Amino acid sequence: MKSFFLACAIALASVAVAPFLCAQQISGQITIQDPAEFNAYQSATSHTQPAARAASLEEFLTHYPQSAVKKTVLAQLIDEAC
């Protein structure tokens, strides 16, 4: 009986969270929750020279390998290489 209630609770929780996750994916906006990570990202993307920018982006990925903006940073690195 307890496992039934646990299964129901998990199912309800997943149904409640799913629209929120889909809304974030649809909107295309990615938010960085950690202020230090956000500041590091802003600093890395603010360089005007391509070599300095690429080095800063690589350093950012080294410090924040699981960042929410990892795909964006990798795309920016590819753009810098071209």
Secondary structure by P-SEA (a helix, b strand, c coil): caaaaaaaaaaaaaaaaaaaaaaaaaacccccccaaaaaaaaaaaccccaaaaaaaaaaaaaacccccaaaaaaaaaaaaac
